[in-house]
Amino acid sequence: MSKEVHVKNIGLRGVTVADSAISFIDGEQGVLIYRGYRIEDLADHSTFMETAYLLLHGSLPTREEVAGFSEQVRAARELPDFLYACMKRWPVTAHPMDVLQAAVPLLAMADGQGEALDRDRYLANSIGLIAKLPTITAAWHRIRHGQEPLAPDDSLDHAANFLWMLQGEKPHPETAHDLDVCLILHADHTFNASTFAAREVVSTRASIYAGVTAALGALSGSLHGGANTRVMQMLLELEDEDDVAAWVHARLAQGKKVMGFGHAIYKTGDPRAAYLKKMGKRLGDHSGQNWFTLSQQVEDATLAEFRAKGKTTILPNVDFMSAPVYHMMGIPLDVMTPIFAFSRVAGWCSHIIEEQFADAQGKPALYRPKAEYVGEYCGLMGCEYSPPEERG
C-alpha cells in the first residue's frame, strides 16, 4: 500500500527561501535591478569592476574606491604555480567547466583558510575568485591546444585581459568594452539554480570556495549556463539552411525545442536579451558576419509559431542572444559558459557573504527543505523484511 501524498511544489518554484538585498526581478515587467540600479543603466554607464563592487559592498564606489578595487583584482590574477602544473597533467579533452570546478578547490588549498573568517576575509576571497576564474579559463584553453598560458597584462582591464590571455592578441577596445558589458549583464540574477546552490552549501558553514564550486556545478548544466552553447550549436547547424522558417516549423511539430526560448521568470521579455540583441546587430553590421541575421530569422519564425498557438509569453532569453555575440567575438563554444561563470562569480560571492552574515552574529541559517515521501509505505512499523531467498 502506498501513502497518498500531494506534491505542492516542484523545484521550489515560487517558494521564498530567504531575504536578499542583492538583486530583484519583476518578470511581468521585464525588470532586473542590482542593489537598486536598473540593469540598463549599469550596462550603459558602469563597468564590470564597478558593478562587482556594487554587488559585494551594496553601494556604487567612488572614483578612488573603484580604482583601488580594480587594482586589487589585477594583483590577484595570477595562479599558484602548482595549479598550472596540475592543469598540464589533466586530459586535454576536459571541458572548461569541469576544469573550473576542479581548480577552485585547489585555490582553497592554496589559501589555507580556516573556518573562523570575518567579512573582510570573505571580500578578499571574493576578489581572488573574480580575478582568477578568467585566468584559469584562458590558461586551460591554451594548455589543451599545446600552448603555454599567457601571463596577465596589468595594463588591460578585466575583459580585455581575458581576451588577451585567451587569444594571444590585444583585443579591439570596442570588443573589450562589449565583453565588459556582457559581464555586467550576467553578474547576478537573484536565486537562480547556481546561486541557490552556493547559498545552500555555505549555509552549512562550508567555505566560499565550496560554495563557488557548487555553483559552477549547477551552472554547467544545459538548462542553466550551458544553454548558450547549445544555441550556438543550433545556429551553426542552420548556417546553410535555405528555409529557416520551415526548419523551425518541422522541429516544433516533432515536439522538439528551439534552443534559447522561454524563461522561468520573464514573461514580457528579458532586459538582458534586449540589450544583447542590439549588441549582436551592431557586431554583425561591423564584422560582416551573418550570425545576427540568422538568429533573427530563427526568432521571427519561432515567435510566429508560438503566436499561432497562443503562446505569447515564450520569448528569446539571454542565452539565445549571448551565443552569437560571443561567437562573433571569437569565443570558442565551450568557453561561453565559463564566461558566464566568471561574470556570475561576483553575484555568487555577494550572496555567499550575505548568507554567512545574515544576522549580527554572522550565523547562516542552515538550509533544510522538506520533501514529500511518495515511496512504499507500510505504516510506521515499516514493511516486513524477508530474506533474499524468500523474495519472489
C-alpha positions as CSV (number, residue, x, y, z in Angstrom):
1,M,0.0,0.0,0.0
2,S,1.3,3.5,-0.9
3,K,0.9,6.6,1.2
4,E,-1.3,9.2,-0.6
5,V,0.5,12.5,-0.9
6,H,0.2,15.6,-2.9
7,V,3.4,17.4,-4.1
8,K,2.6,21.1,-3.9
9,N,5.9,22.5,-5.3
10,I,8.3,21.2,-7.9
11,G,11.9,22.6,-7.9
12,L,11.0,25.2,-5.3
13,R,9.2,27.3,-8.0
14,G,7.5,30.3,-6.3
15,V,8.8,29.3,-2.8
16,T,10.6,32.1,-0.9
17,V,13.6,30.7,1.0
18,A,15.4,33.8,2.2
19,D,15.6,37.6,2.2
20,S,18.1,39.2,-0.1
21,A,19.2,42.8,-0.8
22,I,21.3,42.0,-3.8
23,S,19.1,41.8,-6.9
24,F,15.4,42.0,-7.8
25,I,13.4,40.7,-10.8
26,D,9.9,41.7,-12.0
27,G,9.2,39.1,-14.6
28,E,5.9,40.6,-15.7
29,Q,7.5,44.0,-16.4
30,G,10.9,42.7,-17.6
31,V,12.9,44.4,-15.0
32,L,16.2,43.4,-13.4
33,I,17.8,45.5,-10.6
34,Y,21.2,45.2,-8.9
35,R,21.2,46.8,-5.4
36,G,18.5,49.3,-6.6
37,Y,20.0,50.1,-10.0
38,R,18.4,49.1,-13.3
39,I,20.5,46.8,-15.4
40,E,20.1,49.1,-18.4
41,D,21.7,52.0,-16.6
42,L,24.6,49.8,-15.4
43,A,25.1,48.4,-18.9
44,D,25.1,52.0,-20.4
45,H,27.2,53.7,-17.8
46,S,29.0,51.3,-15.5
47,T,31.9,48.8,-15.8
48,F,32.1,45.3,-14.6
49,M,34.6,46.3,-11.9
50,E,32.2,49.0,-10.6
51,T,29.2,46.6,-10.8
52,A,31.1,43.8,-9.0
53,Y,32.0,46.4,-6.2
54,L,28.3,47.4,-6.1
55,L,27.2,43.8,-5.6
56,L,29.8,43.0,-3.0
57,H,29.6,46.2,-1.0
58,G,26.0,47.3,-1.5
59,S,26.7,50.8,-3.0
60,L,28.4,52.3,-6.0
61,P,32.1,53.1,-5.4
62,T,33.7,56.5,-5.5
63,R,36.4,57.0,-8.2
64,E,39.1,56.2,-5.6
65,E,37.2,53.1,-4.4
66,V,36.7,51.5,-7.8
67,A,40.4,52.3,-8.7
68,G,41.5,50.5,-5.6
69,F,39.2,47.6,-6.2
70,S,40.4,47.2,-9.8
71,E,44.0,47.3,-8.6
72,Q,43.2,44.5,-6.1
73,V,41.7,42.4,-8.8
74,R,44.7,43.0,-11.1
75,A,47.1,42.0,-8.3
76,A,45.2,38.7,-7.7
77,R,45.0,37.5,-11.4
78,E,48.0,35.1,-11.3
79,L,47.6,31.5,-10.3
80,P,49.7,29.4,-8.0
81,D,52.5,27.6,-9.9
82,F,51.2,24.2,-8.7
83,L,47.8,24.9,-10.4
84,Y,49.5,25.4,-13.7
85,A,51.4,22.2,-13.2
86,C,48.2,20.3,-12.3
87,M,46.4,21.6,-15.4
88,K,49.2,20.4,-17.7
89,R,48.6,16.9,-16.4
90,W,44.8,16.9,-17.0
91,P,43.2,15.3,-20.0
92,V,43.1,17.8,-22.9
93,T,39.5,16.6,-23.6
94,A,38.3,18.0,-20.2
95,H,35.5,20.6,-20.6
96,P,36.5,24.1,-19.3
97,M,33.6,24.0,-16.8
98,D,35.0,20.8,-15.3
99,V,38.4,22.4,-15.1
100,L,36.9,25.4,-13.3
101,Q,35.2,23.0,-10.8
102,A,38.4,21.2,-10.3
103,A,40.6,24.3,-9.9
104,V,38.6,26.2,-7.4
105,P,39.1,23.7,-4.6
106,L,42.8,23.9,-5.4
107,L,42.6,27.6,-4.8
108,A,41.1,26.8,-1.4
109,M,44.2,24.6,-0.6
110,A,46.5,27.5,-1.7
111,D,44.5,29.9,0.5
112,G,44.6,27.6,3.5
113,Q,41.6,29.5,5.2
114,G,40.2,28.4,8.5
115,E,36.6,28.3,9.5
116,A,36.6,31.4,11.6
117,L,36.6,34.2,8.9
118,D,35.4,37.8,9.1
119,R,33.7,39.8,6.3
120,D,37.0,41.4,5.2
121,R,38.5,37.9,4.6
122,Y,35.4,36.9,2.6
123,L,35.7,40.0,0.5
124,A,39.4,39.3,-0.1
125,N,38.5,35.7,-1.2
126,S,35.8,37.1,-3.5
127,I,38.4,39.4,-5.2
128,G,40.7,36.5,-5.7
129,L,37.9,34.4,-7.3
130,I,36.8,37.2,-9.5
131,A,40.4,37.7,-10.6
132,K,41.4,34.1,-11.1
133,L,38.5,32.4,-12.8
134,P,39.2,34.2,-16.1
135,T,42.9,33.3,-15.8
136,I,42.0,29.6,-15.3
137,T,39.7,29.6,-18.3
138,A,42.2,31.2,-20.6
139,A,45.1,29.1,-19.3
140,W,43.2,25.9,-19.8
141,H,42.2,26.8,-23.4
142,R,45.8,27.4,-24.3
143,I,47.1,24.3,-22.4
144,R,44.7,22.0,-24.2
145,H,45.9,23.3,-27.5
146,G,49.6,22.7,-26.7
147,Q,50.3,26.4,-25.9
148,E,51.8,28.0,-22.9
149,P,49.5,30.1,-20.8
150,L,50.0,33.8,-21.1
151,A,50.7,36.0,-18.1
152,P,48.0,38.6,-17.2
153,D,48.6,42.0,-18.6
154,D,48.2,44.6,-15.9
155,S,47.8,47.4,-18.5
156,L,44.5,45.9,-19.5
157,D,41.1,45.9,-17.8
158,H,39.2,42.8,-16.7
159,A,37.5,41.9,-20.0
160,A,40.4,42.9,-22.3
161,N,42.9,41.0,-20.2
162,F,40.8,37.8,-20.5
163,L,40.7,38.2,-24.3
164,W,44.4,38.7,-24.4
165,M,45.1,35.6,-22.3
166,L,42.7,33.6,-24.4
167,Q,43.6,34.7,-27.9
168,G,47.1,35.9,-27.6
169,E,46.2,39.3,-29.2
170,K,45.3,42.6,-27.6
171,P,41.6,43.0,-28.4
172,H,40.0,45.9,-30.2
173,P,38.8,48.4,-27.5
174,E,35.2,48.1,-28.7
175,T,35.3,44.3,-28.4
176,A,36.7,44.5,-24.9
177,H,34.0,47.0,-24.0
178,D,31.3,44.8,-25.4
179,L,32.5,41.8,-23.3
180,D,32.7,44.0,-20.2
181,V,29.0,44.9,-20.7
182,C,28.2,41.2,-21.1
183,L,29.8,40.6,-17.8
184,I,27.6,43.3,-16.2
185,L,24.5,41.7,-17.7
186,H,25.3,38.3,-16.3
187,A,26.7,39.3,-12.9
188,D,23.7,38.4,-10.8
189,H,20.1,37.1,-11.2
190,T,18.6,36.5,-7.7
191,F,18.0,32.9,-6.6
192,N,18.8,31.0,-9.8
193,A,20.0,27.4,-9.6
194,S,23.7,28.2,-9.3
195,T,23.2,31.0,-6.7
196,F,20.9,28.8,-4.7
197,A,23.5,26.0,-4.8
198,A,26.2,28.4,-3.5
199,R,24.0,29.7,-0.7
200,E,22.7,26.2,0.3
201,V,26.3,24.9,0.6
202,V,27.7,27.8,2.6
203,S,24.7,27.7,4.9
204,T,26.5,24.6,6.4
205,R,29.5,27.0,7.2
206,A,31.4,25.5,4.3
207,S,34.0,27.8,2.7
208,I,33.4,30.4,0.0
209,Y,35.4,28.0,-2.3
210,A,33.0,25.2,-1.6
211,G,30.0,27.4,-2.4
212,V,31.5,28.6,-5.7
213,T,32.4,25.1,-6.7
214,A,28.8,24.0,-6.1
215,A,27.6,27.0,-8.1
216,L,29.9,26.0,-11.0
217,G,28.5,22.5,-11.0
218,A,24.9,23.9,-11.2
219,L,25.9,26.4,-13.9
220,S,27.4,23.7,-16.1
221,G,24.0,22.1,-16.8
222,S,22.4,22.5,-20.2
223,L,19.3,24.0,-18.5
224,H,21.3,26.8,-16.9
225,G,24.6,28.2,-18.1
226,G,25.2,25.5,-20.7
227,A,22.2,26.7,-22.8
228,N,24.1,29.3,-24.7
229,T,26.5,26.7,-26.2
230,R,23.5,24.7,-27.4
231,V,22.1,27.8,-29.0
232,M,25.3,28.4,-31.0
233,Q,25.4,24.7,-32.0
234,M,21.9,25.1,-33.4
235,L,22.9,28.2,-35.3
236,L,25.9,26.5,-36.8
237,E,23.7,23.6,-38.0
238,L,21.5,26.2,-39.6
239,E,24.2,28.1,-41.4
240,D,23.4,26.6,-44.8
241,E,19.7,26.1,-44.2
242,D,17.7,27.6,-47.1
243,D,14.3,27.8,-45.3
244,V,14.8,28.6,-41.6
245,A,11.0,29.0,-41.1
246,A,10.3,25.5,-42.4
247,W,13.1,24.1,-40.2
248,V,11.6,25.7,-37.1
249,H,8.1,24.5,-38.1
250,A,9.2,21.0,-38.5
251,R,11.2,21.0,-35.3
252,L,8.3,22.2,-33.2
253,A,5.9,19.8,-35.0
254,Q,8.2,17.0,-33.9
255,G,7.9,18.1,-30.2
256,K,11.5,19.3,-30.1
257,K,12.7,22.6,-28.7
258,V,14.2,25.6,-30.4
259,M,17.0,26.4,-28.0
260,G,17.1,29.8,-26.3
261,F,13.4,30.4,-25.9
262,G,11.4,30.7,-22.7
263,H,12.3,31.7,-19.2
264,A,11.1,30.6,-15.7
265,I,10.6,34.2,-14.6
266,Y,10.4,36.7,-17.5
267,K,7.0,36.8,-19.3
268,T,7.3,40.0,-21.2
269,G,11.0,40.0,-22.2
270,D,14.4,39.6,-20.6
271,P,16.0,43.0,-20.4
272,R,19.5,41.4,-20.8
273,A,18.4,39.8,-24.0
274,A,17.1,43.1,-25.4
275,Y,20.5,44.7,-24.7
276,L,22.4,41.8,-26.2
277,K,20.2,41.9,-29.3
278,K,21.3,45.5,-30.0
279,M,24.9,44.5,-29.4
280,G,24.6,41.5,-31.8
281,K,23.2,43.6,-34.6
282,R,26.0,46.1,-34.3
283,L,28.7,43.4,-34.1
284,G,27.1,41.7,-37.2
285,D,27.0,45.0,-39.1
286,H,30.6,45.8,-38.3
287,S,32.1,42.4,-38.9
288,G,30.0,41.3,-41.8
289,Q,29.2,38.0,-40.1
290,N,25.7,36.7,-40.6
291,W,25.0,35.2,-37.2
292,F,22.7,38.0,-36.0
293,T,20.7,37.9,-39.2
294,L,20.4,34.1,-38.8
295,S,19.4,34.4,-35.2
296,Q,16.8,37.0,-36.2
297,Q,15.3,34.6,-38.7
298,V,15.1,31.9,-36.1
299,E,13.5,34.3,-33.6
300,D,10.9,35.5,-36.1
301,A,9.9,32.0,-37.2
302,T,9.8,30.7,-33.7
303,L,7.7,33.5,-32.3
304,A,5.3,33.2,-35.3
305,E,4.8,29.5,-34.4
306,F,4.2,30.3,-30.8
307,R,1.8,33.1,-31.5
308,A,-0.2,30.8,-33.8
309,K,-0.6,28.5,-30.8
310,G,-1.5,31.4,-28.4
311,K,1.9,31.1,-26.6
312,T,2.7,34.8,-26.2
313,T,4.9,34.6,-23.1
314,I,7.6,32.4,-24.6
315,L,10.3,34.8,-25.8
316,P,14.0,34.7,-26.6
317,N,16.2,34.6,-23.5
318,V,19.6,35.8,-22.6
319,D,21.2,32.5,-23.9
320,F,19.7,33.0,-27.3
321,M,21.2,36.5,-27.6
322,S,24.5,35.9,-26.0
323,A,25.6,32.9,-28.1
324,P,26.0,34.8,-31.4
325,V,27.5,37.7,-29.6
326,Y,30.3,35.6,-28.0
327,H,30.8,33.7,-31.3
328,M,31.4,37.0,-33.2
329,M,34.0,37.9,-30.5
330,G,35.9,34.7,-31.4
331,I,34.9,32.9,-28.2
332,P,35.0,29.0,-28.6
333,L,31.7,27.3,-27.9
334,D,32.8,25.5,-24.8
335,V,34.2,28.7,-23.3
336,M,30.9,30.5,-23.4
337,T,29.6,29.1,-20.1
338,P,32.9,29.8,-18.3
339,I,32.5,33.4,-19.3
340,F,29.1,33.3,-17.7
341,A,30.8,31.8,-14.6
342,F,33.4,34.4,-14.2
343,S,30.8,37.1,-14.5
344,R,28.3,35.5,-12.1
345,V,31.0,34.8,-9.5
346,A,30.6,38.4,-8.4
347,G,27.0,37.6,-7.6
348,W,27.7,34.2,-6.1
349,C,30.3,35.7,-3.7
350,S,27.9,38.6,-2.8
351,H,25.2,36.0,-2.0
352,I,27.6,33.9,0.0
353,I,28.6,36.8,2.1
354,E,25.0,37.8,2.6
355,E,24.2,34.2,3.6
356,Q,27.2,33.9,6.0
357,F,26.5,37.2,7.8
358,A,22.7,37.1,7.7
359,D,22.4,38.4,11.2
360,A,24.6,40.4,13.6
361,Q,26.3,37.3,14.9
362,G,27.2,36.1,11.4
363,K,25.1,32.9,11.8
364,P,23.9,31.5,8.5
365,A,20.5,29.7,8.5
366,L,21.2,26.0,7.6
367,Y,19.0,25.2,4.6
368,R,16.9,22.1,5.3
369,P,14.0,21.8,3.0
370,K,11.3,19.2,3.4
371,A,10.3,16.6,0.8
372,E,7.0,14.7,0.4
373,Y,7.7,11.0,0.6
374,V,6.0,9.2,-2.3
375,G,7.6,5.8,-1.9
376,E,6.3,2.5,-0.5
377,Y,4.6,2.9,2.9
378,C,3.6,0.1,5.2
379,G,2.8,2.1,8.2
380,L,5.1,3.5,10.9
381,M,6.5,0.0,11.7
382,G,7.8,-0.2,8.1
383,C,7.4,-3.1,5.6
384,E,8.2,-6.6,6.7
385,Y,11.8,-7.6,5.7
386,S,12.2,-11.0,4.1
387,P,15.5,-12.8,3.3
388,P,16.7,-12.8,-0.3
389,E,15.8,-16.5,-0.9
390,E,12.2,-15.8,0.1
391,R,11.6,-12.9,-2.3
392,G,9.6,-13.6,-5.4
